[in-house]
Structures are given as C-alpha cells and as structure tokens.
Amino acid sequence: MKIVGSVLIGLSLAAVGSSFTAAQEMQGPPKVLEITREYTKPGKGGDMHDKSEAKFVAAMAAAKWPTHYFALASLSGKSRVLYLTGYPSFKAWQDDFMAMMKNKPFSAELDKDSVADGELLDSVDQFVFTYDEETSYRPSSTLAPARLMEISSFHIKPGHDKQWHDLAKLVIDAHKKAGTSAHWATFQIAYGGDNEYVVISDDKSMADIDTGYAEDKQFRDAMGADGMKKLEELVSDCIESSDSELFAINPAQSYPPDEWVKASPDFWKPKPTMAPAAKAAPAAKKPAQ
C-alpha cells in the first residue's frame, strides 16, 4: 500500500480550490510526504484492486493505527494509484515504522496482504518529499471536502534552483494581485529522484478546474506583458521538463482521519447499496372444479 496544458498554464492554474493537506491528523501540509505509486496489471484494477486494498484499511482500523493515508486513482496518464502519507518530521516517520515492526500481529497481517496485493500489480515505487513553504501558496487545513487532486511535477535543471524560486515568487505575486482562487502546496523531492518539485492542489469538483481556466485571464492581466515575458524566460532557464496529471480520491482504498469521515461520511464511508427485494411469485391459479 502505502496540471493540464503547457508549463505556463500548469503554473498559473496549478492549484485551484482548497489545497493539499497532510494525511496525518495535523494542520496544514506535512513536513515530510511519502508517496507510494502502484501500477496495476491490465484488468486487475477497479473493484478487484479496491477489495485488495480494503484489507490494509481494515487492518489499520482494527489496530486503531494513528497514521492515516489516502489513495488517488489516476484520471490521466497510465493507470495507477498513489498513496499519500504525511508526517511532521523524519523522526515521526521512523517512529511509525518501528512501531509497526514491534507490533508482530499487525505487521504480519500487512505482510500477508502485501503478498496478495502484489498479484495485481505490475510495479511499485516510492518517493519522499519535503514541504517547501516558500513556493507554496495559501494551503488549507483539510481534505475532507476534496474529491480530485491535480499534481504537477517540475524537473529543474542542475544549478537553476534560484530561478525556480524566482519563478514561483512571480507566479504567487500575480495570483495575489489578480485575487484568484488558486491554492497549492509545493514539495521538493528528498529521496527517489533528483531536482524535482511537485505542486499539489485539490478540487471539490471539476467545476473548480473550470474556474481556474476562467481565471487565467485575470492572472495574465495581473502579470502584464513584461511579467509574462519574464515568466517565459524563467521557465526556459530553469525547467528541464514538466508533467501535469489529474487524480480522483478513492475512499475505498483510503484510511482517512476520523474528522474527515465525520465531515463527509457519505463519501469516505458510504453505506452499502441494498439490493432490491425480489418480487413475490404470483400465486398459482387453482384448477377448475
């Protein structure tokens, strides 16, 4: 277990609506973010993967485990699921891992579930990021109402980190001036890659994405011709490559904090749909006397 268009559009619309928050029970983005990415085999996703991952969720709930996580199912790109877990520090991550190892019945259950889940997977990889407050913009404190997440990744050219921060400041200042609804949290990779930043935002619905595109003119007007030229130069100077993808939060594979469930119980813990009652068979007619 465990943004759409050009770089300029990705940066200017990277985070519409309320923003990313930690999977832990903490306020604001986590200082340390672990992302596990699972690629399922063809025909092994959907309900089959949901049922497999539900075993991890059940094990966490039975153990009353304090560390929470949530799952993101891809709506673009290759079929995959991301599992995001936040920690306030690297030490907190270590303490969580060590506590799992010491709880033998719990760790044995997770190992057993991992073996079964592995039969559905094509590959798995993991990444660790740290929160970059300087290049983030107005992150909110809860994901309870979120349904979608946009994740944009930017690979920075070696030695061009300063230009990246200059670019982020330019974009943030324009959003402030334009008064857009943009929010986002930025994370810098610590392990699993090199010179990469991810910009993560959340949306209550795809209507928030529509709003972001509608606000692009406000952003460009606030930037002005000189600002847009400077933005293009900075993008060319410091960004080696970029990618933007859209994901839907999958409650069936998530282990959310109790307050998220209480805020949106129908989403996070939906009641099973009752099958319609079978109609009674018509009474047989009595034979004529």
Stockholm file with secondary structure:
# STOCKHOLM 1.0

chainA/1-289         MKIVGSVLIGLSLAAVGSSFTAAQEMQGPPKVLEITREYTKPGKGGDMHDKSEAKFVAAMAAAKWPTHYFALASLSGKSRVLYLTGYPSFKAWQDDFMAMMKNKPFSAELDKDSVADGELLDSVDQFVFTYDEETSYRPSSTLAPARLMEISSFHIKPGHDKQWHDLAKLVIDAHKKAGTSAHWATFQIAYGGDNEYVVISDDKSMADIDTGYAEDKQFRDAMGADGMKKLEELVSDCIESSDSELFAINPAQSYPPDEWVKASPDFWKPKPTMAPAAKAAPAAKKPAQ
#=GR chainA/1-289 SS CCCCSSHHHHHHTTTBSSBCCCSSSSSSSCSEEEEEEEEECTTCCHHHHHHHHHHHHHHHHHTTCSCCEEEEEESSSSSCEEEEEEESSHHHHHHHHHHHHHCHHHHHHHHHHHHHHHTTEEEEEEEEEEECGGGCBCCCSCCTTCCEEEEEEEEECTTCHHHHHHHHHHHHHHHHHHTCCBCBEEEEEEESSSSEEEEEEEESSHHHHHHHHHTHHHHHHHHHHHHHHHHHHHHHHHEEEEEEEEEEEEEEEEECCHHHHHHSHHHHSCCCCCCCCCCCCCCCCCCCC
#=GC SS_cons         CCCCSSHHHHHHTTTBSSBCCCSSSSSSSCSEEEEEEEEECTTCCHHHHHHHHHHHHHHHHHTTCSCCEEEEEESSSSSCEEEEEEESSHHHHHHHHHHHHHCHHHHHHHHHHHHHHHTTEEEEEEEEEEECGGGCBCCCSCCTTCCEEEEEEEEECTTCHHHHHHHHHHHHHHHHHHTCCBCBEEEEEEESSSSEEEEEEEESSHHHHHHHHHTHHHHHHHHHHHHHHHHHHHHHHHEEEEEEEEEEEEEEEEECCHHHHHHSHHHHSCCCCCCCCCCCCCCCCCCCC
//
